[in-house]
Amino acid sequence: MRFDVLTLFPDFFKSPLESGLLAKALSKKIAEIFLTNPREFATDKHRRVDDEPYGGGVGMVLKPEPIFAAMESVPMVGRREVIYLTPQGERMQQGMFRDLAENFDQLVLLCGHYEGVDERVMSLVSREVSLGDFVLTGGEIPALTLINGVVRLLPGTVGKADSLKYESFENGLLDYPHYTRPPVFRGLKVPDVLLSGNHGEIERWRYQQQLERTRLRRPDLLDG
């Protein structure tokens, strides 16, 4: 899958993309990420990408010209979704990540800043996405979150693909508790069922733990 990120701060992505599973996925060509800075397409001598809003008001607005030019410089690859990262968008969820991973070949991510973008830019956008009901300084953190959430679902990123099936939200429930060696640590014991070798009982225990955790922590998931 190809990711094209339009950002005023491309250096923000340097360390995260060189670490962990993301770095491995990129090195294996499971995903490719290209960073484009709209400032490079500004035409005035100061390379300005923002201006005061018509009608007055506080803050600055990202100008349409550099964003249009930056977007037009990005090649189209197969099934493409153009996503604007904004607090006004649809909140990220696991189902969204899975949809993007399975149904698109290219994701173009536009990172907002200041008071947002000139509304005419929205003619380029096919989906608006939010990290949550709060405001950050820009769209880079949400963009990185979306990249991480989608890339880890691409075939070959996670060593044991079956492990993805039992994570939180995959079946509408939170994850079950996990234990490893030693069987007793500072008086805290691993549940006997996990040491029993009875795989049927272990599966039933894990499912009950998922139900209980979800009921206590996220009962809204059960209401659906």
N, C-alpha and C positions, 0 to 999 in steps of 0.2 A: 504494500500500500504506500501511496505517496502522500506526504503531508507538506503543504506550503503554508508557512506562517508569515503573515504580514504584520510586522512589529517595528516600533520605533527603537526597541532595545534588543537587538539580536543577541548581544552578549549575555543576556539573562539566561539563555537556553544552553549556554556552553557546558557548564558543569553537569546539569541534570542529564543531558544527552550523552555524556561520556561516562555515566555511572550505571551499574546494576543491569537489570534486564533490558532496559532501553538501549544501552550501549551494545549489548549482545545481539539484540534484534537488528540494530542498524548494521553491525558488522557482518551479520548473516544475510543482509539484504531482504529481510522479512519486511522491513519498512525503510523508507527514505524520507528525510526531512530537509526541506529547503527553506531558508530564511530570507525574506525580502523586506528591506527597509523603505517605506514610502518616502522618507526624507531624500533618498537618492533620486527621486523623480520630481522633487520640487524645482521650480524653474527660476525663482528669484535668487538674488545673490546671497541672501541670508538663509536659504534653504528652509523657509518657513512652511510648516505643515498645519498650522492652526491659525485661527483668526477670531475676532470678536463676533458674537452672535447678532444677527439681525434682530431688531426689536429690543435690544438692550438685555441686561441681565448679567449675572456673575459668571466667571469662568470663560474658557475658550472652547472652540469647537474645531474638530479636525476638518480640514478643507477637502473638498471632493476631488480636485485635480490630481494631487499626488496619489491618492488611493486608487482612483480609476486607472491611472497610468501603471501603478504597481500591479494591480489586478490583471491588467491586459498583458503584462509581461510574463505572467505565469502560464505555462502551457497547459492545455486541457488533456487529461488522461482518463479515458474510460468514463465510468459512472462517477460523477463529481458532485460533491455537496460543498457549498460555500457558507461558512458559519461565522456569524458575528458574535463575539463574546461580550455580553452585556448583562447587567443586573435585571434587565427587563425581559430576558429570554426564558425559555423553558428550562427548568432545573435539571441538571445532570442526574441521571439514574443509570443503574446497571443495564436496564433494557435498552437505553439509548446507545450505550457503548456497543452492545451486541449488534444492534441494528446497523450502526455505522461500520463495524468490523465486517459484517456479513454482506452488506449490500452496496458498498462503495469501493472504488479503486483509488480515489483521490479526495482528500479533505483539505479545503483551503480555509485557514483560520485567520480571521481579521481581529486583531487586538485593539480594543477601544482605549481611549485616554481622555483626560480632561472631562468636559461635559458630554462627550460622545462624538459621533460623526455627523457631518452634514446629512440630513435626511435623504438626500438624493443618492447617497451611497447605498441605501437599502435596496435600490433596484438591482444591485449586484448580488444580494444576499438571498440564500434559499432557506436558511434556518437561523434563528437567534437562540443562543444557549447561555445559561447562567450557572455559576458555581453554587449559588445559594442566595438567600434573601438578605444580602448585605452588599456593601460597596467597597471595592478595592481601588488601588491607585491606577490599575490598568488591567488589560485582558491577558497578560502574560501568564499569571498563575493559573487562571482557568484554562487557558490553552494548553499548558503543560499537563494539567490534570486530565484533560480530555485525551491528549496524546497517550499518556500513560495508560489510561483506562481502556483505550481501544487497542493499542499495540499488544498489551498482554493477552488479549483474546485472539490475536492472529495465530494461525497454526505455526508451530515451531518455536514460539517465544517461551512458553512455559514448558519445562521438561516433561512433566506428567500432565497431559491434557485432561485426564479424568479428574484431577484435583480442582479444576475450575467448576465442575458440576456441583460441588458441595459447599461452595463459598456462600457468604452472606448475600442475600437478595436473588441468588440464582433460581431458587425455587419458592421465592416469596417469604423465606424465613431467614433469620440470622444464623450464623455459623454455630456449630457445637463446640464445646471446650476441647482443647488439645493438650496432651501430656506426652512427655518423653522420659528417658532415664534421668535420675534413678527412680525406683518405684516409691521410695520414701525420702523426702527432703525436709529436714527441720521439723519433723513430726507431721508433715503434710503428705498424705498418701494418694497415690493414683487409684481411681475407682476400681474395685475388684473386677468388674465386668470387662475392663480393657485388658486385664491380665489373664482372662479365662481362656482365650483361644476360640471362644464360641462366636463365630462371625455373625450369625443370625442375631444373637443377643446384643452384640456390639452395635449392629445397624439399628436395632430397635431402640437401644439406649440413646444413641446419637440423635435419632429423630425426635425422641421425647425431649432431649435437651434443647434441640432447636425450637420446638414448640414452646417450651417453658421460657427460654431466653427471649423469644419474640414477644410472648405475652407480657413479660415483665418490662422489657425495654422499648419495644416498638409495637404496641398493640394495634396501631393504625394499619400495620401490614396484614394483620389477621382480619380486619374489618372489610378489606377488599375482597 
